[in-house]
């Protein structure tokens, strides 16, 4: 098999599922859809964020493993918790640098769609890297299994955790600067905590029970869809003037 084939196969395995989910989530904003150029920019920003996150994670890992025994926390759990926070903060910053505060970001549901798009771009690049290893040195069956697990679990986790930030921003979309700062900060913390919790469950769950953990993600997505219906009904408060 030519050397380029595993790379193309991994790219397809990472990109196509993410694009399929992107099509699904864009339908949630079908009334006033975001420009395709901004959606593409957000997706690309998410992919680039992986290249930013990985060096940061590798840099902090040695410090965390050295510190973990001093506080009685398992080194692996501490590392994955920190990595979760790094990923969510970087995805949020990617949104701030690219699509947030754009004039098209003009209704509460928009931040949610943008954060979901960035999360899917991130997942596409991350899944491609994960798929490269089995494709390069193992069987197609193993690759399919790896891809399915990440398609069902990790990809949706990125969507769910990052959408928490978008929902937080949406809930205070017409609020004051202080409210937006508070809600956004809480949203980033909740997103990182949710991501870390999932990683903790993955590390401490037997392989035969992993679907239960992924099931929790699906429950979270159902709650997210319900929140989106509520967000669609948020409108600016118009103060009436009495003469």
C-alpha positions in Angstrom: 0.0 0.0 0.0 1.4 3.4 -0.9 2.5 5.5 2.0 0.0 8.2 1.2 -3.0 5.8 1.4 -3.1 5.6 5.3 -2.9 9.4 5.6 -5.8 9.9 3.1 -7.8 7.1 4.8 -7.2 8.7 8.3 -8.1 12.1 7.0 -11.3 10.8 5.5 -12.1 8.9 8.7 -11.6 12.1 10.7 -13.2 14.6 8.4 -16.3 12.9 7.0 -18.0 12.0 10.4 -17.3 15.6 11.6 -18.7 17.1 8.5 -21.8 14.8 8.9 -22.3 16.1 12.4 -21.8 19.7 11.2 -24.6 19.3 8.7 -26.9 18.0 11.5 -26.1 20.9 13.9 -26.4 23.6 11.3 -30.0 22.6 10.8 -30.6 23.9 14.3 -30.1 27.4 12.9 -31.9 26.9 9.7 -34.0 30.1 10.0 -31.1 32.5 10.0 -28.1 30.3 9.1 -24.6 31.5 9.5 -22.5 32.3 6.4 -20.7 29.3 5.0 -17.5 31.2 5.0 -17.7 31.8 8.7 -18.6 28.2 9.4 -15.7 27.1 7.3 -13.4 29.5 9.2 -14.6 28.2 12.5 -14.1 24.6 11.4 -10.6 25.3 10.2 -9.8 27.2 13.4 -10.8 24.1 15.4 -8.5 22.0 13.3 -5.6 24.4 13.8 -6.3 24.5 17.5 -5.1 20.9 17.8 -1.7 22.0 16.6 -1.6 24.6 19.3 -3.0 22.3 22.1 -0.7 19.3 21.7 2.6 21.2 22.4 1.1 22.9 25.4 -0.2 19.6 26.8 3.2 18.0 26.3 4.9 20.9 28.0 2.7 20.8 31.2 2.6 17.0 31.5 6.0 16.6 33.2 5.2 19.3 35.8 1.9 17.7 36.6 3.3 14.2 37.0 6.0 15.5 39.3 3.5 17.4 41.4 0.8 14.7 41.6 2.3 12.5 44.3 2.7 15.5 46.6 -1.1 16.1 46.7 -2.2 12.5 46.6 -3.8 12.7 43.1 -3.2 10.0 40.5 -0.8 11.5 38.0 -2.7 10.3 35.0 -6.0 11.7 36.3 -4.4 15.1 37.0 -2.8 15.2 33.5 -6.0 14.4 31.7 -7.9 17.0 33.8 -5.4 19.7 32.9 -5.4 18.6 29.3 -9.2 18.9 29.2 -9.0 22.5 30.6 -6.3 23.4 28.0 -8.5 22.1 25.1 -11.6 23.9 26.2 -9.8 27.2 26.8 -8.0 27.0 23.5 -11.2 26.2 21.6 -12.9 29.2 23.2 -10.0 31.5 22.4 -10.1 30.2 18.8 -13.7 31.3 18.6 -12.8 34.7 20.1 -10.1 35.2 17.5 -12.1 34.2 14.5 -15.9 34.3 14.6 -17.0 35.9 17.9 -17.9 39.6 17.7 -18.4 39.3 13.9 -21.4 41.2 12.8 -23.0 37.9 11.7 -22.9 36.8 15.4 -26.1 38.6 16.0 -28.5 36.2 17.8 -28.2 34.0 20.9 -28.0 30.7 19.0 -25.0 31.8 16.9 -22.3 31.3 19.7 -23.6 27.8 20.2 -23.3 27.0 16.5 -19.9 28.5 16.3 -18.6 26.6 19.3 -20.0 23.3 18.0 -18.3 24.0 14.6 -15.0 24.7 16.2 -15.4 21.5 18.4 -16.1 19.5 15.3 -13.0 20.9 13.5 -11.0 20.0 16.6 -12.4 16.5 16.7 -11.8 16.0 13.0 -8.1 16.8 13.3 -7.7 14.9 16.6 -9.5 11.8 15.2 -7.3 11.9 12.1 -4.2 11.7 14.3 -5.7 8.8 16.4 -6.7 6.9 13.2 -3.2 7.2 11.7 -1.7 4.8 14.1 -4.0 1.8 13.5 -4.1 2.4 9.8 -0.3 2.5 9.6 0.3 -0.7 11.5 -2.7 -2.8 12.0 -5.9 -4.2 10.5 -8.7 -2.4 8.8 -11.1 -3.9 11.4 -9.2 -2.3 14.3 -9.3 1.0 12.5 -13.1 0.8 11.9 -13.6 -0.1 15.6 -11.4 2.8 16.7 -13.2 5.2 14.3 -16.6 4.1 15.5 -15.7 4.6 19.2 -14.4 8.0 18.6 -17.3 8.9 16.3 -19.8 8.0 18.9 -17.9 9.1 22.0 -15.0 11.5 21.7 -16.4 13.6 18.8 -19.7 14.1 20.6 -17.9 14.9 23.8 -16.1 17.8 22.1 -19.5 19.0 20.8 -21.2 18.7 24.2 -18.4 20.3 26.3 -17.8 23.2 23.9 -21.5 23.8 23.4 -21.7 24.5 27.1 -19.6 27.6 26.5 -21.8 28.6 23.6 -25.0 28.1 25.7 -23.5 30.2 28.6 -22.8 33.0 26.1 -26.3 32.7 24.6 -28.0 32.9 27.9 -26.5 36.4 28.5 -26.4 37.4 24.9 -28.3 40.6 25.6 -26.9 41.1 29.1 -24.4 43.6 30.4 -20.6 43.2 30.0 -20.3 42.0 33.6 -23.0 39.3 33.0 -21.3 38.2 29.9 -18.0 37.9 31.6 -19.5 35.9 34.5 -21.5 33.6 32.3 -18.7 33.0 29.9 -16.2 32.2 32.7 -18.7 29.8 34.3 -19.3 28.2 30.9 -15.6 27.6 30.3 -15.2 26.1 33.8 -18.2 23.8 33.3 -17.0 22.7 29.8 -13.5 21.8 31.2 -15.1 20.0 34.1 -17.4 18.0 31.9 -14.6 17.1 29.6 -12.4 16.0 32.5 -15.2 14.0 34.1 -15.6 12.1 30.8 -11.9 11.4 30.7 -11.9 10.2 34.3 -14.8 7.8 33.5 -13.0 6.5 30.5 -9.8 5.8 32.6 -11.8 4.1 35.3 -14.4 2.1 33.3 -13.9 -1.4 32.1 -13.8 -1.7 28.3 -17.0 -3.7 28.2 -18.9 -0.9 30.0 -17.6 2.0 27.9 -20.9 2.3 26.1 -22.5 3.3 29.3 -20.1 6.2 29.5 -20.8 7.2 25.9 -24.5 6.9 26.8 -24.0 9.8 29.3 -22.8 11.9 26.5 -25.9 11.2 24.5 -28.1 12.2 27.5 -26.1 15.4 27.6 -26.8 16.0 23.9 -30.5 15.6 24.5 -30.4 18.2 27.2 -28.4 20.4 24.8 -31.1 20.1 22.1 -33.7 21.1 24.7 -31.6 24.1 25.6 -31.3 25.1 22.0 -35.1 25.3 21.7 -35.1 27.6 24.7 -32.3 29.7 23.3 -34.2 30.2 20.0 -36.9 32.0 22.1 -34.5 34.5 23.7 -35.1 38.0 22.4 -33.8 41.4 23.5 -35.9 43.2 26.1 -37.5 46.3 24.5 -38.2 49.0 27.1 -41.4 50.8 26.4 -41.4 54.5 26.5 -44.3 56.2 28.1 -45.2 59.7 27.1 
